[in-house]
Amino acid sequence: MRLSDDLVTAAARHLTDRDRSICALLAEHRVLTTAQLATVAFDSPISARHRLATLYRLRVLDRFRPFRRVGTAPNHWVLDAIGAMVVAAERGVEIEELHWRRDRALGLAGSSQLAHRVGVNGFFCALLGAARGRPDADLRVWWPERRCLATWGEVVRPDGYGVWHDAGAEVAFFLEYDRGTETHSRLVAKLEGYATLAAAARDPFWVLFCFTGTKREAAARKALAGAPVPVATACEGAPPCDAVWLPTDAAGGRRHLAALGTGPIRRAAGR
């Protein structure tokens, strides 16, 4: 629909707290699929699709489907003009300060980094979904790559930073989401920066490598053995809060994420 004062008024009248939370997520993390939004905000995929379609008609959200040679990609959701207005108003800033532009948002459809970004966001959305309805669990911090770069970019460049709380235990972690495009030597080289950061940080943290397949994980673990910082590996698929994490320097089976057990880095204690 064409953007107009009437459309802005209609959108403002119909937006719920959940809608505003979705807008805030997309402002921070740029793009989420229907399934990811259903996981973090809805009780069923059907209700997610219906509400997202309404937000699309109201110009709160926009969507695209990236090209696939086989099959059809799911809808990928980004902010549209009214959604950007909502976030800017709630933050007390101008839209320009969000670094949002509609053409840039839709341009993600052709980005070579789209699959990687969606995979990273899926990891954190799974944690948010696991925490829904559980008063003892919470993803207390989720920083995207962009925010990590602004904070630690001279030392490390992780795909995300998080703090997961579960039943009184808490773990701070940097995520390295691996799609098999980097050599093992490149993965090992990243640990030098994390060792430098660990020496300066007041609190410990883990570096989590999430792989897309078991063969890749097994081969990478050999290269990562003897890491100068706590490192654990897993394969995507099972919820990342579950017992899927295998430390590189410890005997025994896989652990739950919270069982890795550290506290948040003080410098990054806020969202």
C-alpha positions in Angstrom: 0.0 0.0 0.0 1.1 3.6 -0.7 2.4 5.3 2.4 0.0 7.9 3.6 -1.1 9.7 6.8 -4.2 7.4 6.9 -2.0 4.3 6.7 0.3 5.5 9.4 -2.7 6.2 11.7 -4.2 2.8 10.9 -1.0 1.1 11.7 -0.5 2.9 15.0 -4.0 2.0 16.1 -3.5 -1.7 15.4 0.0 -2.3 16.6 0.4 -4.6 19.7 3.3 -4.9 22.1 4.3 -8.0 20.3 4.3 -6.1 17.0 6.6 -3.5 18.4 8.9 -6.2 19.8 9.1 -7.7 16.3 10.0 -4.3 14.9 12.7 -3.8 17.5 14.2 -7.3 16.7 14.3 -6.5 13.0 15.8 -3.1 13.6 18.6 -4.8 15.5 19.1 -8.0 13.5 17.9 -6.9 10.0 16.2 -10.0 8.7 14.3 -13.0 10.2 12.3 -15.7 8.5 8.7 -16.6 9.2 9.7 -19.7 11.2 12.1 -17.6 13.3 9.5 -15.1 14.1 7.0 -17.8 14.9 9.5 -19.3 17.3 10.2 -16.1 19.3 6.7 -14.5 19.2 3.8 -16.7 18.3 2.0 -19.8 19.6 1.7 -21.4 16.1 3.1 -21.0 12.6 -0.5 -20.2 11.3 -1.0 -17.3 13.7 2.5 -16.0 12.8 1.7 -16.1 9.1 -1.6 -14.3 9.5 -0.2 -11.5 11.7 2.9 -11.0 9.6 0.6 -10.7 6.5 -1.3 -8.0 8.3 1.9 -6.1 9.2 2.9 -6.4 5.6 -0.3 -4.8 4.4 0.1 -2.0 6.9 3.7 -1.3 5.7 5.1 -2.1 9.1 7.1 -5.0 7.6 8.3 -5.9 4.2 9.3 -9.3 2.8 11.2 -11.1 0.1 12.0 -14.6 -1.0 15.6 -15.2 -2.1 16.1 -17.2 -5.2 16.6 -20.9 -5.0 17.5 -23.3 -7.8 15.4 -26.0 -6.2 12.2 -25.4 -4.2 10.9 -22.1 -2.8 12.6 -20.1 0.0 10.5 -19.0 3.0 9.5 -15.4 3.4 12.3 -13.3 4.9 11.0 -10.3 6.9 12.6 -6.8 7.2 11.4 -3.5 8.4 9.2 -1.4 6.2 8.7 2.4 6.5 6.1 2.4 9.3 8.0 -0.2 11.3 11.1 2.0 11.1 9.1 5.0 12.2 7.8 3.0 15.2 11.3 1.9 16.3 12.7 5.4 15.8 9.9 7.0 17.8 10.4 4.5 20.7 14.1 5.1 20.7 13.7 8.9 20.4 15.9 9.1 17.3 15.4 10.0 13.6 15.0 7.2 11.1 18.3 8.0 9.6 20.0 7.0 12.9 18.6 3.5 12.5 20.7 3.1 9.4 17.6 1.8 7.7 16.6 2.3 4.1 14.0 0.2 2.3 16.2 -0.5 -0.7 19.0 -1.6 1.6 16.7 -3.8 3.6 15.3 -5.5 0.4 18.8 -5.7 -1.0 19.6 -8.4 1.5 17.7 -10.7 -0.9 20.7 -10.7 -3.2 23.4 -10.6 -0.6 26.0 -13.4 -0.6 25.9 -13.2 3.2 22.2 -13.7 3.6 22.3 -17.5 4.4 25.0 -16.9 7.0 23.1 -14.0 8.6 19.9 -16.0 8.7 21.8 -19.0 10.2 23.2 -16.8 13.0 19.8 -15.3 13.7 18.3 -18.7 13.8 20.7 -19.8 16.5 19.7 -16.9 18.8 16.0 -17.2 17.9 16.1 -20.9 19.0 17.4 -19.7 22.4 14.6 -17.1 22.6 12.1 -19.7 21.7 13.4 -22.1 24.4 13.0 -19.4 27.0 9.4 -18.7 26.2 7.1 -19.8 29.0 10.1 -20.7 31.2 10.6 -18.2 34.1 14.0 -19.8 34.9 15.5 -19.3 31.4 16.3 -16.1 29.5 18.6 -14.9 26.7 19.7 -11.9 28.6 21.9 -10.5 25.9 21.9 -10.8 22.1 24.3 -8.7 20.2 24.5 -8.9 16.4 27.7 -8.9 14.4 27.5 -5.2 13.8 27.4 -4.3 17.5 30.2 -6.7 18.3 32.3 -5.1 15.6 31.7 -1.7 17.1 32.7 -2.9 20.5 35.5 -5.4 19.9 36.3 -5.1 16.2 40.0 -4.3 16.7 40.4 -7.6 18.5 37.7 -10.1 17.5 34.9 -10.2 15.0 32.3 -12.8 16.1 29.0 -13.5 14.5 27.2 -12.6 17.7 27.5 -12.3 21.5 25.1 -13.7 24.0 24.4 -14.3 27.6 22.2 -17.3 28.4 20.7 -17.8 31.8 19.1 -21.1 32.8 18.0 -22.4 36.2 20.4 -20.1 38.1 23.4 -20.8 35.8 24.7 -18.3 33.3 27.1 -18.5 30.4 28.5 -15.7 28.3 29.6 -16.7 24.8 30.8 -15.5 21.4 29.3 -17.3 18.4 31.3 -18.4 15.4 28.7 -19.8 13.0 30.5 -21.9 10.4 29.2 -22.8 7.0 32.3 -24.6 5.9 33.7 -21.7 3.8 36.8 -21.1 5.9 39.9 -23.2 6.3 40.8 -24.8 9.6 43.8 -22.6 9.9 41.5 -19.6 9.6 39.3 -20.9 12.5 42.4 -21.4 14.7 43.7 -17.9 13.8 40.5 -16.4 15.3 41.4 -17.7 18.7 44.4 -15.4 19.0 42.1 -12.4 19.2 39.8 -14.1 21.8 42.9 -14.9 23.9 43.8 -11.2 23.8 40.3 -10.2 24.8 40.2 -12.9 27.6 43.4 -11.4 29.1 41.7 -8.0 29.3 38.2 -9.0 30.3 37.2 -9.3 34.0 35.0 -12.3 33.4 35.5 -15.5 31.4 33.6 -16.4 28.3 33.2 -19.3 25.8 33.8 -19.3 22.1 31.1 -21.5 20.5 31.6 -22.9 17.1 28.4 -24.1 15.5 28.8 -26.2 12.4 26.4 -27.4 9.7 27.5 -31.0 9.7 29.2 -33.6 11.9 32.1 -34.3 9.5 33.0 -30.6 9.5 32.7 -30.5 13.3 34.9 -33.5 13.8 37.6 -32.3 11.5 37.6 -28.8 13.0 37.8 -30.1 16.5 41.2 -31.6 15.8 42.4 -28.2 14.6 40.9 -26.4 17.6 42.4 -28.7 20.2 44.5 -26.9 22.7 42.7 -23.6 22.2 44.0 -20.7 24.5 40.4 -19.9 25.5 37.4 -22.1 26.4 36.0 -23.5 23.2 33.0 -25.8 22.6 31.5 -27.1 19.4 28.1 -28.3 18.2 26.2 -29.0 15.0 23.1 -27.0 14.2 19.7 -28.8 14.4 19.0 -29.5 18.0 18.1 -26.5 20.3 21.4 -24.8 21.2 20.4 -24.7 24.9 20.4 -28.5 25.0 23.2 -30.9 25.7 24.9 -30.4 22.3 28.1 -28.6 23.3 31.4 -30.5 23.4 34.3 -28.6 24.9 37.6 -29.1 23.1 39.7 -29.5 26.2 37.6 -31.7 28.5 36.7 -35.4 28.6 33.1 -36.5 28.9 29.9 -36.1 26.9 28.2 -33.1 25.5 26.9 -30.4 27.9 23.9 -28.1 28.1 24.8 -24.6 27.2 24.2 -23.3 30.7 26.4 -26.1 32.1 29.4 -24.5 30.5 29.0 -21.9 33.2 30.6 -18.4 33.1 29.3 -14.9 33.7 28.8 -12.1 31.3 31.6 -9.8 30.2 31.1 -6.7 32.3 31.8 -4.4 29.3 28.9 -6.0 27.5 26.4 -6.4 30.4 23.6 -4.5 28.6 21.5 -5.5 25.7 
